[in-house]
């Protein structure tokens, strides 16, 4: 099965630096296959026979700690759920000279529609949807 791992807070502002080649190697040493990193973002696409997101998260957090020397929170999503997110995006959302759109991926313990009310927004320039 194909997954994406989103690593929290690495390579941002020169802090928590993780080399992408070392990250890729850590994933492979942890048993993941077809490992690909995306630029210096901490986003990793990989395959695994495991179906347990919780177990994959645990394995990867340990592997990254061993590679980087510090703990990194990892959010793992499968290809099906990533496609669902893309399909749910409003067609009007684009990234161009007039608009920038981002997607936030939430941990399961905070992933609920009411969380939108807890996010401070600027309603005149921001449109937040769950």
N, CA, C and O atoms as CSV, one atom per row, in Angstrom:
chain,resi,resn,atom,element,x,y,z
A,1,UNK,N,N,0.840,-1.167,0.000
A,1,UNK,CA,C,0.000,0.000,0.000
A,1,UNK,C,C,0.893,1.241,0.000
A,1,UNK,O,O,1.975,1.233,0.587
A,2,UNK,N,N,0.432,2.310,-0.664
A,2,UNK,CA,C,1.188,3.556,-0.761
A,2,UNK,C,C,0.734,4.518,0.335
A,2,UNK,O,O,-0.460,4.664,0.600
A,3,UNK,N,N,1.716,5.172,0.968
A,3,UNK,CA,C,1.463,6.105,2.054
A,3,UNK,C,C,2.252,7.389,1.845
A,3,UNK,O,O,3.191,7.441,1.050
A,4,UNK,N,N,1.851,8.415,2.571
A,4,UNK,CA,C,2.657,9.625,2.690
A,4,UNK,C,C,2.876,9.871,4.177
A,4,UNK,O,O,1.958,9.743,4.987
A,5,UNK,N,N,4.108,10.225,4.516
A,5,UNK,CA,C,4.446,10.606,5.890
A,5,UNK,C,C,4.735,12.096,5.887
A,5,UNK,O,O,5.580,12.577,5.132
A,6,UNK,N,N,4.025,12.817,6.737
A,6,UNK,CA,C,4.216,14.257,6.877
A,6,UNK,C,C,4.934,14.480,8.200
A,6,UNK,O,O,4.397,14.167,9.262
A,7,UNK,N,N,6.136,15.016,8.138
A,7,UNK,CA,C,6.955,15.216,9.328
A,7,UNK,C,C,6.763,16.632,9.839
A,7,UNK,O,O,6.849,17.597,9.079
A,8,UNK,N,N,6.506,16.744,11.111
A,8,UNK,CA,C,6.195,18.028,11.743
A,8,UNK,C,C,7.456,18.790,12.124
A,8,UNK,O,O,8.287,18.294,12.885
A,9,UNK,N,N,7.593,20.006,11.587
A,9,UNK,CA,C,8.600,20.946,12.059
A,9,UNK,C,C,10.047,20.643,11.761
A,9,UNK,O,O,10.919,20.982,12.561
A,10,UNK,N,N,10.336,20.008,10.624
A,10,UNK,CA,C,11.744,19.812,10.285
A,10,UNK,C,C,12.129,20.774,9.165
A,10,UNK,O,O,11.299,21.176,8.349
A,11,UNK,N,N,13.405,21.129,9.151
A,11,UNK,CA,C,13.971,21.984,8.101
A,11,UNK,C,C,13.216,23.298,7.933
A,11,UNK,O,O,13.072,23.801,6.819
A,12,UNK,N,N,12.734,23.849,9.047
A,12,UNK,CA,C,12.016,25.123,9.023
A,12,UNK,C,C,12.889,26.160,9.717
A,12,UNK,O,O,13.217,26.021,10.895
A,13,UNK,N,N,13.256,27.190,8.984
A,13,UNK,CA,C,14.068,28.254,9.568
A,13,UNK,C,C,15.413,27.775,10.083
A,13,UNK,O,O,15.950,28.343,11.034
A,14,UNK,N,N,15.960,26.743,9.470
A,14,UNK,CA,C,17.261,26.231,9.875
A,14,UNK,C,C,17.248,25.385,11.136
A,14,UNK,O,O,18.305,25.021,11.651
A,15,UNK,N,N,16.056,25.070,11.641
A,15,UNK,CA,C,15.955,24.274,12.867
A,15,UNK,C,C,15.540,22.844,12.540
A,15,UNK,O,O,14.913,22.575,11.515
A,16,UNK,N,N,15.911,21.934,13.444
A,16,UNK,CA,C,15.565,20.518,13.282
A,16,UNK,C,C,15.898,20.014,11.877
A,16,UNK,O,O,15.057,19.438,11.186
A,17,UNK,N,N,17.129,20.246,11.482
A,17,UNK,CA,C,17.562,19.872,10.133
A,17,UNK,C,C,17.681,18.358,9.993
A,17,UNK,O,O,18.277,17.677,10.827
A,18,UNK,N,N,17.097,17.862,8.918
A,18,UNK,CA,C,17.180,16.447,8.582
A,18,UNK,C,C,17.550,16.350,7.104
A,18,UNK,O,O,16.849,16.886,6.246
A,19,UNK,N,N,18.641,15.670,6.817
A,19,UNK,CA,C,19.087,15.467,5.447
A,19,UNK,C,C,18.140,14.482,4.755
A,19,UNK,O,O,17.857,13.411,5.293
A,20,UNK,N,N,17.654,14.839,3.572
A,20,UNK,CA,C,16.668,14.004,2.881
A,20,UNK,C,C,17.240,12.650,2.466
A,20,UNK,O,O,16.511,11.658,2.460
A,21,UNK,N,N,18.514,12.583,2.121
A,21,UNK,CA,C,19.120,11.292,1.778
A,21,UNK,C,C,19.165,10.383,3.004
A,21,UNK,O,O,18.898,9.185,2.909
A,22,UNK,N,N,19.504,10.963,4.154
A,22,UNK,CA,C,19.529,10.178,5.392
A,22,UNK,C,C,18.114,9.766,5.798
A,22,UNK,O,O,17.900,8.663,6.299
A,23,UNK,N,N,17.152,10.665,5.576
A,23,UNK,CA,C,15.754,10.351,5.887
A,23,UNK,C,C,15.270,9.185,5.033
A,23,UNK,O,O,14.635,8.258,5.536
A,24,UNK,N,N,15.568,9.237,3.759
A,24,UNK,CA,C,15.190,8.155,2.842
A,24,UNK,C,C,15.806,6.838,3.299
A,24,UNK,O,O,15.139,5.804,3.325
A,25,UNK,N,N,17.077,6.887,3.656
A,25,UNK,CA,C,17.762,5.674,4.127
A,25,UNK,C,C,17.129,5.150,5.408
A,25,UNK,O,O,16.998,3.938,5.578
A,26,UNK,N,N,16.731,6.045,6.315
A,26,UNK,CA,C,16.091,5.617,7.566
A,26,UNK,C,C,14.776,4.897,7.288
A,26,UNK,O,O,14.470,3.891,7.928
A,27,UNK,N,N,14.000,5.407,6.339
A,27,UNK,CA,C,12.743,4.758,5.966
A,27,UNK,C,C,13.017,3.375,5.388
A,27,UNK,O,O,12.328,2.411,5.722
A,28,UNK,N,N,14.018,3.279,4.523
A,28,UNK,CA,C,14.348,1.988,3.915
A,28,UNK,C,C,14.844,1.001,4.964
A,28,UNK,O,O,14.476,-0.174,4.935
A,29,UNK,N,N,15.670,1.467,5.883
A,29,UNK,CA,C,16.168,0.591,6.953
A,29,UNK,C,C,15.036,0.123,7.866
A,29,UNK,O,O,15.131,-0.930,8.497
A,30,UNK,N,N,13.953,0.925,7.929
A,30,UNK,CA,C,12.791,0.562,8.745
A,30,UNK,C,C,11.842,-0.376,7.990
A,30,UNK,O,O,10.790,-0.750,8.508
A,31,UNK,N,N,12.223,-0.752,6.761
A,31,UNK,CA,C,11.435,-1.721,6.002
A,31,UNK,C,C,10.488,-1.134,4.964
A,31,UNK,O,O,9.728,-1.872,4.337
A,32,UNK,N,N,10.521,0.174,4.774
A,32,UNK,CA,C,9.654,0.790,3.781
A,32,UNK,C,C,10.297,0.630,2.393
A,32,UNK,O,O,11.518,0.537,2.271
A,33,UNK,N,N,9.464,0.601,1.366
A,33,UNK,CA,C,9.956,0.441,-0.004
A,33,UNK,C,C,9.480,1.607,-0.864
A,33,UNK,O,O,8.613,2.382,-0.461
A,34,UNK,N,N,10.063,1.717,-2.056
A,34,UNK,CA,C,9.712,2.773,-3.014
A,34,UNK,C,C,9.691,4.145,-2.340
A,34,UNK,O,O,8.776,4.939,-2.562
A,35,UNK,N,N,10.700,4.415,-1.521
A,35,UNK,CA,C,10.757,5.636,-0.721
A,35,UNK,C,C,11.194,6.811,-1.593
A,35,UNK,O,O,12.196,6.743,-2.305
A,36,UNK,N,N,10.412,7.895,-1.517
A,36,UNK,CA,C,10.733,9.129,-2.238
A,36,UNK,C,C,10.478,10.304,-1.302
A,36,UNK,O,O,9.447,10.364,-0.632
A,37,UNK,N,N,11.428,11.239,-1.264
A,37,UNK,CA,C,11.238,12.447,-0.476
A,37,UNK,C,C,10.856,13.578,-1.416
A,37,UNK,O,O,11.153,13.541,-2.610
A,38,UNK,N,N,10.188,14.590,-0.855
A,38,UNK,CA,C,9.798,15.751,-1.652
A,38,UNK,C,C,10.588,16.959,-1.184
A,38,UNK,O,O,10.456,17.393,-0.040
A,39,UNK,N,N,11.390,17.485,-2.050
A,39,UNK,CA,C,12.323,18.582,-1.788
A,39,UNK,C,C,12.891,18.459,-0.373
A,39,UNK,O,O,13.287,17.366,0.033
A,40,UNK,N,N,12.939,19.534,0.369
A,40,UNK,CA,C,13.499,19.499,1.719
A,40,UNK,C,C,12.382,19.638,2.749
A,40,UNK,O,O,12.596,20.152,3.847
A,41,UNK,N,N,11.190,19.175,2.382
A,41,UNK,CA,C,9.973,19.457,3.138
A,41,UNK,C,C,9.703,18.528,4.311
A,41,UNK,O,O,8.981,18.889,5.241
A,42,UNK,N,N,10.273,17.352,4.270
A,42,UNK,CA,C,9.919,16.372,5.287
A,42,UNK,C,C,8.700,15.567,4.902
A,42,UNK,O,O,8.136,14.855,5.733
A,43,UNK,N,N,8.288,15.671,3.656
A,43,UNK,CA,C,7.197,14.842,3.150
A,43,UNK,C,C,7.818,13.646,2.441
A,43,UNK,O,O,8.703,13.800,1.599
A,44,UNK,N,N,7.341,12.448,2.791
A,44,UNK,CA,C,7.925,11.229,2.251
A,44,UNK,C,C,6.804,10.333,1.731
A,44,UNK,O,O,5.831,10.064,2.436
A,45,UNK,N,N,6.954,9.883,0.506
A,45,UNK,CA,C,6.020,8.918,-0.083
A,45,UNK,C,C,6.716,7.569,-0.043
A,45,UNK,O,O,7.895,7.459,-0.378
A,46,UNK,N,N,5.987,6.549,0.367
A,46,UNK,CA,C,6.603,5.236,0.496
A,46,UNK,C,C,5.540,4.152,0.394
A,46,UNK,O,O,4.340,4.428,0.425
A,47,UNK,N,N,6.000,2.930,0.274
A,47,UNK,CA,C,5.106,1.772,0.281
A,47,UNK,C,C,5.452,0.879,1.459
A,47,UNK,O,O,6.591,0.830,1.922
A,48,UNK,N,N,4.424,0.170,1.931
A,48,UNK,CA,C,4.598,-0.787,3.021
A,48,UNK,C,C,3.495,-1.822,2.939
A,48,UNK,O,O,2.394,-1.538,2.466
A,49,UNK,N,N,3.793,-3.008,3.395
A,49,UNK,CA,C,2.770,-4.048,3.470
A,49,UNK,C,C,1.864,-3.851,4.674
A,49,UNK,O,O,0.760,-4.392,4.729
A,50,UNK,N,N,2.340,-3.070,5.642
A,50,UNK,CA,C,1.564,-2.819,6.854
A,50,UNK,C,C,0.299,-2.035,6.523
A,50,UNK,O,O,0.311,-1.173,5.645
A,51,UNK,N,N,-0.779,-2.333,7.219
A,51,UNK,CA,C,-2.042,-1.615,7.048
A,51,UNK,C,C,-2.361,-0.741,8.266
A,51,UNK,O,O,-3.358,-0.019,8.274
A,52,UNK,N,N,-1.519,-0.810,9.282
A,52,UNK,CA,C,-1.764,-0.079,10.522
A,52,UNK,C,C,-1.039,1.269,10.498
A,52,UNK,O,O,0.188,1.327,10.569
A,53,UNK,N,N,-1.814,2.345,10.398
A,53,UNK,CA,C,-1.222,3.680,10.409
A,53,UNK,C,C,-0.520,3.948,11.733
A,53,UNK,O,O,0.547,4.561,11.760
A,54,UNK,N,N,-1.110,3.493,12.825
A,54,UNK,CA,C,-0.504,3.699,14.139
A,54,UNK,C,C,0.851,2.991,14.236
A,54,UNK,O,O,1.822,3.557,14.738
A,55,UNK,N,N,0.902,1.775,13.759
A,55,UNK,CA,C,2.163,1.025,13.816
A,55,UNK,C,C,3.211,1.659,12.906
A,55,UNK,O,O,4.373,1.778,13.293
A,56,UNK,N,N,2.813,2.064,11.705
A,56,UNK,CA,C,3.747,2.726,10.796
A,56,UNK,C,C,4.290,4.011,11.426
A,56,UNK,O,O,5.485,4.294,11.344
A,57,UNK,N,N,3.412,4.773,12.046
A,57,UNK,CA,C,3.830,6.021,12.693
A,57,UNK,C,C,4.873,5.734,13.755
A,57,UNK,O,O,5.899,6.411,13.827
A,58,UNK,N,N,4.611,4.732,14.577
A,58,UNK,CA,C,5.539,4.355,15.650
A,58,UNK,C,C,6.901,3.944,15.082
A,58,UNK,O,O,7.942,4.385,15.568
A,59,UNK,N,N,6.882,3.105,14.063
A,59,UNK,CA,C,8.123,2.632,13.431
A,59,UNK,C,C,8.907,3.805,12.852
A,59,UNK,O,O,10.120,3.902,13.037
A,60,UNK,N,N,8.210,4.691,12.152
A,60,UNK,CA,C,8.888,5.798,11.490
A,60,UNK,C,C,9.416,6.828,12.477
A,60,UNK,O,O,10.505,7.365,12.279
A,61,UNK,N,N,8.670,7.110,13.527
A,61,UNK,CA,C,9.159,8.059,14.531
A,61,UNK,C,C,10.437,7.540,15.181
A,61,UNK,O,O,11.358,8.312,15.446
A,62,UNK,N,N,10.493,6.247,15.436
A,62,UNK,CA,C,11.709,5.652,16.007
A,62,UNK,C,C,12.861,5.709,15.005
A,62,UNK,O,O,13.988,6.042,15.375
A,63,UNK,N,N,12.588,5.388,13.750
A,63,UNK,CA,C,13.629,5.397,12.715
A,63,UNK,C,C,14.188,6.805,12.527
A,63,UNK,O,O,15.398,6.981,12.382
A,64,UNK,N,N,13.316,7.798,12.528
A,64,UNK,CA,C,13.758,9.179,12.343
A,64,UNK,C,C,14.565,9.651,13.547
A,64,UNK,O,O,15.572,10.340,13.382
A,65,UNK,N,N,14.143,9.293,14.738
A,65,UNK,CA,C,14.898,9.657,15.942
A,65,UNK,C,C,16.309,9.081,15.876
A,65,UNK,O,O,17.276,9.740,16.260
A,66,UNK,N,N,16.419,7.850,15.387
A,66,UNK,CA,C,17.726,7.229,15.248
A,66,UNK,C,C,18.585,7.911,14.202
A,66,UNK,O,O,19.804,7.996,14.353
A,67,UNK,N,N,17.965,8.390,13.159
A,67,UNK,CA,C,18.677,9.057,12.063
A,67,UNK,C,C,19.029,10.497,12.416
A,67,UNK,O,O,20.161,10.932,12.205
A,68,UNK,N,N,18.067,11.231,12.950
A,68,UNK,CA,C,18.230,12.668,13.173
A,68,UNK,C,C,18.787,13.014,14.543
A,68,UNK,O,O,19.395,14.068,14.729
A,69,UNK,N,N,18.575,12.120,15.501
A,69,UNK,CA,C,19.041,12.398,16.852
A,69,UNK,C,C,18.040,13.183,17.685
A,69,UNK,O,O,18.360,13.601,18.798
A,70,UNK,N,N,16.844,13.388,17.171
A,70,UNK,CA,C,15.770,14.040,17.922
A,70,UNK,C,C,14.440,13.493,17.428
A,70,UNK,O,O,14.347,12.950,16.328
A,71,UNK,N,N,13.410,13.645,18.258
A,71,UNK,CA,C,12.089,13.103,17.932
A,71,UNK,C,C,11.347,14.048,16.991
A,71,UNK,O,O,11.428,15.270,17.112
A,72,UNK,N,N,10.635,13.456,16.070
A,72,UNK,CA,C,9.821,14.198,15.114
A,72,UNK,C,C,8.439,13.565,15.097
A,72,UNK,O,O,8.312,12.348,14.960
A,73,UNK,N,N,7.409,14.383,15.236
A,73,UNK,CA,C,6.042,13.870,15.129
A,73,UNK,C,C,5.754,13.576,13.656
A,73,UNK,O,O,6.039,14.392,12.780
A,74,UNK,N,N,5.188,12.401,13.401
A,74,UNK,CA,C,4.907,11.958,12.032
A,74,UNK,C,C,3.419,11.696,11.890
A,74,UNK,O,O,2.804,11.058,12.745
A,75,UNK,N,N,2.849,12.193,10.805
A,75,UNK,CA,C,1.456,11.922,10.468
A,75,UNK,C,C,1.466,11.079,9.205
A,75,UNK,O,O,1.993,11.514,8.181
A,76,UNK,N,N,0.895,9.884,9.254
A,76,UNK,CA,C,0.883,8.980,8.107
A,76,UNK,C,C,-0.536,8.911,7.550
A,76,UNK,O,O,-1.500,8.722,8.291
A,77,UNK,N,N,-0.645,9.065,6.249
A,77,UNK,CA,C,-1.933,8.943,5.559
A,77,UNK,C,C,-1.757,8.009,4.370
A,77,UNK,O,O,-0.699,7.980,3.743
A,78,UNK,N,N,-2.807,7.242,4.064
A,78,UNK,CA,C,-2.727,6.360,2.910
A,78,UNK,C,C,-3.187,7.108,1.652
A,78,UNK,O,O,-3.769,8.190,1.726
A,79,UNK,N,N,-2.910,6.503,0.513
A,79,UNK,CA,C,-3.217,7.130,-0.770
A,79,UNK,C,C,-4.712,7.413,-0.920
A,79,UNK,O,O,-5.092,8.446,-1.470
A,80,UNK,N,N,-5.553,6.516,-0.443
A,80,UNK,CA,C,-7.001,6.700,-0.553
A,80,UNK,C,C,-7.458,7.959,0.193
A,80,UNK,O,O,-8.255,8.737,-0.331
A,81,UNK,N,N,-6.958,8.153,1.403
A,81,UNK,CA,C,-7.375,9.334,2.166
A,81,UNK,C,C,-6.805,10.613,1.567
A,81,UNK,O,O,-7.447,11.662,1.632
A,82,UNK,N,N,-5.614,10.544,0.988
A,82,UNK,CA,C,-5.044,11.726,0.331
A,82,UNK,C,C,-5.870,12.106,-0.903
A,82,UNK,O,O,-6.103,13.288,-1.159
A,83,UNK,N,N,-6.300,11.121,-1.647
A,83,UNK,CA,C,-7.161,11.400,-2.811
A,83,UNK,C,C,-8.485,12.016,-2.373
A,83,UNK,O,O,-9.011,12.903,-3.046
A,84,UNK,N,N,-9.021,11.554,-1.259
A,84,UNK,CA,C,-10.276,12.099,-0.736
A,84,UNK,C,C,-10.118,13.579,-0.383
A,84,UNK,O,O,-11.024,14.376,-0.626
A,85,UNK,N,N,-8.978,13.941,0.184
A,85,UNK,CA,C,-8.721,15.346,0.506
A,85,UNK,C,C,-8.700,16.179,-0.776
A,85,UNK,O,O,-9.324,17.238,-0.841
A,86,UNK,N,N,-7.996,15.710,-1.773
A,86,UNK,CA,C,-7.911,16.435,-3.042
A,86,UNK,C,C,-9.297,16.598,-3.660
A,86,UNK,O,O,-9.633,17.676,-4.151
A,87,UNK,N,N,-10.096,15.548,-3.639
A,87,UNK,CA,C,-11.446,15.609,-4.207
A,87,UNK,C,C,-12.352,16.571,-3.450
A,87,UNK,O,O,-13.269,17.147,-4.036
A,88,UNK,N,N,-12.105,16.750,-2.157
A,88,UNK,CA,C,-12.955,17.609,-1.330
A,88,UNK,C,C,-12.619,19.095,-1.460
A,88,UNK,O,O,-13.395,19.943,-1.019
A,89,UNK,N,N,-11.494,19.412,-2.049
A,89,UNK,CA,C,-11.116,20.821,-2.182
A,89,UNK,C,C,-12.080,21.548,-3.111
A,89,UNK,O,O,-12.430,21.027,-4.170
A,90,UNK,N,N,-12.509,22.740,-2.727
A,90,UNK,CA,C,-13.388,23.525,-3.611
A,90,UNK,C,C,-12.678,23.816,-4.936
A,90,UNK,O,O,-11.483,24.113,-4.955
A,91,UNK,N,N,-13.407,23.729,-6.017
A,91,UNK,CA,C,-12.827,23.976,-7.348
A,91,UNK,C,C,-12.294,25.396,-7.464
A,91,UNK,O,O,-11.399,25.665,-8.266
A,92,UNK,N,N,-12.844,26.307,-6.660
A,92,UNK,CA,C,-12.416,27.704,-6.726
A,92,UNK,C,C,-11.063,27.949,-6.068
A,92,UNK,O,O,-10.465,29.008,-6.263
A,93,UNK,N,N,-10.577,26.992,-5.297
A,93,UNK,CA,C,-9.292,27.164,-4.626
A,93,UNK,C,C,-8.159,26.907,-5.619
A,93,UNK,O,O,-8.065,25.828,-6.204
A,94,UNK,N,N,-7.312,27.902,-5.798
A,94,UNK,CA,C,-6.181,27.788,-6.714
A,94,UNK,C,C,-4.955,28.423,-6.065
A,94,UNK,O,O,-5.065,29.157,-5.083
A,95,UNK,N,N,-3.824,28.138,-6.613
A,95,UNK,CA,C,-2.590,28.824,-6.226
A,95,UNK,C,C,-2.118,29.592,-7.446
A,95,UNK,O,O,-1.638,29.006,-8.417
A,96,UNK,N,N,-2.258,30.905,-7.388
A,96,UNK,CA,C,-1.811,31.765,-8.480
A,96,UNK,C,C,-1.408,33.115,-7.903
A,96,UNK,O,O,-1.130,33.213,-6.708
A,97,UNK,N,N,-1.372,34.145,-8.717
A,97,UNK,CA,C,-0.944,35.460,-8.231
A,97,UNK,C,C,-1.990,36.128,-7.351
A,97,UNK,O,O,-1.670,37.086,-6.648
A,98,UNK,N,N,-3.227,35.650,-7.370
A,98,UNK,CA,C,-4.289,36.272,-6.572
A,98,UNK,C,C,-4.669,35.476,-5.336
A,98,UNK,O,O,-5.308,36.010,-4.430
A,99,UNK,N,N,-4.289,34.216,-5.285
A,99,UNK,CA,C,-4.745,33.358,-4.196
A,99,UNK,C,C,-3.700,32.298,-3.872
A,99,UNK,O,O,-3.020,31.783,-4.761
A,100,UNK,N,N,-3.583,31.982,-2.586
A,100,UNK,CA,C,-2.735,30.882,-2.128
A,100,UNK,C,C,-3.581,29.992,-1.239
A,100,UNK,O,O,-4.214,30.468,-0.297
A,101,UNK,N,N,-3.592,28.720,-1.530
A,101,UNK,CA,C,-4.399,27.770,-0.766
A,101,UNK,C,C,-3.506,26.708,-0.139
A,101,UNK,O,O,-2.583,26.192,-0.770
A,102,UNK,N,N,-3.803,26.399,1.106
A,102,UNK,CA,C,-3.064,25.383,1.835
A,102,UNK,C,C,-4.035,24.386,2.448
A,102,UNK,O,O,-5.215,24.679,2.639
A,103,UNK,N,N,-3.519,23.218,2.747
A,103,UNK,CA,C,-4.294,22.181,3.415
A,103,UNK,C,C,-3.568,21.846,4.709
A,103,UNK,O,O,-2.354,21.646,4.712
A,104,UNK,N,N,-4.310,21.786,5.805
A,104,UNK,CA,C,-3.752,21.354,7.080
A,104,UNK,C,C,-4.175,19.913,7.321
A,104,UNK,O,O,-5.348,19.564,7.191
A,105,UNK,N,N,-3.220,19.102,7.667
A,105,UNK,CA,C,-3.510,17.727,8.022
A,105,UNK,C,C,-3.470,17.627,9.535
A,105,UNK,O,O,-2.493,18.026,10.169
A,106,UNK,N,N,-4.532,17.096,10.106
A,106,UNK,CA,C,-4.695,17.062,11.553
A,106,UNK,C,C,-4.497,15.652,12.110
A,106,UNK,O,O,-4.829,14.651,11.475
A,107,UNK,N,N,-3.939,15.618,13.327
A,107,UNK,CA,C,-3.870,14.339,14.027
A,107,UNK,C,C,-5.288,13.933,14.404
A,107,UNK,O,O,-6.155,14.786,14.593
A,108,UNK,N,N,-5.520,12.630,14.511
A,108,UNK,CA,C,-6.854,12.099,14.774
A,108,UNK,C,C,-7.507,12.678,16.028
A,108,UNK,O,O,-8.727,12.834,16.070
A,109,UNK,N,N,-6.713,12.996,17.045
A,109,UNK,CA,C,-7.298,13.483,18.300
A,109,UNK,C,C,-7.866,14.901,18.190
A,109,UNK,O,O,-8.575,15.340,19.095
A,110,UNK,N,N,-7.575,15.625,17.113
A,110,UNK,CA,C,-8.152,16.962,16.917
A,110,UNK,C,C,-8.932,17.079,15.609
A,110,UNK,O,O,-9.479,18.139,15.305
A,111,UNK,N,N,-8.984,16.008,14.844
A,111,UNK,CA,C,-9.663,16.032,13.542
A,111,UNK,C,C,-11.176,15.895,13.730
A,111,UNK,O,O,-11.717,14.792,13.812
A,112,UNK,N,N,-11.835,17.051,13.794
A,112,UNK,CA,C,-13.302,17.105,13.909
A,112,UNK,C,C,-13.746,18.441,13.322
A,112,UNK,O,O,-13.009,19.423,13.404
A,113,UNK,N,N,-14.932,18.493,12.735
A,113,UNK,CA,C,-15.395,19.738,12.101
A,113,UNK,C,C,-15.354,20.962,13.014
A,113,UNK,O,O,-15.074,22.064,12.540
A,114,UNK,N,N,-15.623,20.801,14.294
A,114,UNK,CA,C,-15.665,21.948,15.206
A,114,UNK,C,C,-14.294,22.585,15.430
A,114,UNK,O,O,-14.220,23.697,15.954
A,115,UNK,N,N,-13.207,21.911,15.048
A,115,UNK,CA,C,-11.873,22.470,15.250
A,115,UNK,C,C,-11.697,23.767,14.456
A,115,UNK,O,O,-10.881,24.613,14.823
A,116,UNK,N,N,-12.450,23.924,13.383
A,116,UNK,CA,C,-12.361,25.149,12.569
A,116,UNK,C,C,-12.672,26.378,13.419
A,116,UNK,O,O,-12.077,27.437,13.218
A,117,UNK,N,N,-13.594,26.247,14.357
A,117,UNK,CA,C,-13.961,27.371,15.224
A,117,UNK,C,C,-12.838,27.740,16.191
A,117,UNK,O,O,-12.837,28.836,16.751
A,118,UNK,N,N,-11.894,26.839,16.387
A,118,UNK,CA,C,-10.787,27.080,17.309
A,118,UNK,C,C,-9.568,27.702,16.630
A,118,UNK,O,O,-8.613,28.088,17.304
A,119,UNK,N,N,-9.595,27.800,15.318
A,119,UNK,CA,C,-8.463,28.341,14.572
A,119,UNK,C,C,-8.666,29.841,14.370
A,119,UNK,O,O,-9.669,30.252,13.786
A,120,UNK,N,N,-7.727,30.663,14.846
A,120,UNK,CA,C,-7.873,32.105,14.631
A,120,UNK,C,C,-7.687,32.425,13.143
A,120,UNK,O,O,-6.666,32.086,12.544
A,121,UNK,N,N,-8.679,33.074,12.572
A,121,UNK,CA,C,-8.604,33.413,11.153
A,121,UNK,C,C,-8.904,34.893,10.946
A,121,UNK,O,O,-9.429,35.574,11.828
A,122,UNK,N,N,-8.560,35.361,9.773
A,122,UNK,CA,C,-8.877,36.717,9.341
A,122,UNK,C,C,-9.969,36.567,8.281
A,122,UNK,O,O,-9.662,36.348,7.109
A,123,UNK,N,N,-11.236,36.682,8.677
A,123,UNK,CA,C,-12.342,36.381,7.758
A,123,UNK,C,C,-12.356,37.206,6.475
A,123,UNK,O,O,-12.896,36.761,5.462
A,124,UNK,N,N,-11.771,38.398,6.505
A,124,UNK,CA,C,-11.763,39.220,5.297
A,124,UNK,C,C,-10.792,38.701,4.236
A,124,UNK,O,O,-10.914,39.050,3.062
A,125,UNK,N,N,-9.819,37.860,4.648
A,125,UNK,CA,C,-8.869,37.337,3.654
A,125,UNK,C,C,-8.698,35.822,3.699
A,125,UNK,O,O,-8.038,35.252,2.830
A,126,UNK,N,N,-9.282,35.164,4.694
A,126,UNK,CA,C,-9.121,33.722,4.810
A,126,UNK,C,C,-10.461,33.003,4.771
A,126,UNK,O,O,-11.458,33.473,5.318
A,127,UNK,N,N,-10.457,31.864,4.117
A,127,UNK,CA,C,-11.625,30.997,4.034
A,127,UNK,C,C,-11.186,29.623,4.532
A,127,UNK,O,O,-10.406,28.941,3.869
A,128,UNK,N,N,-11.682,29.220,5.690
A,128,UNK,CA,C,-11.265,27.956,6.279
A,128,UNK,C,C,-12.430,26.983,6.215
A,128,UNK,O,O,-13.550,27.307,6.611
A,129,UNK,N,N,-12.153,25.786,5.711
A,129,UNK,CA,C,-13.170,24.742,5.601
A,129,UNK,C,C,-12.619,23.448,6.208
A,129,UNK,O,O,-11.415,23.194,6.188
A,130,UNK,N,N,-13.534,22.642,6.747
A,130,UNK,CA,C,-13.135,21.335,7.270
A,130,UNK,C,C,-13.487,20.300,6.218
A,130,UNK,O,O,-13.249,19.109,6.419
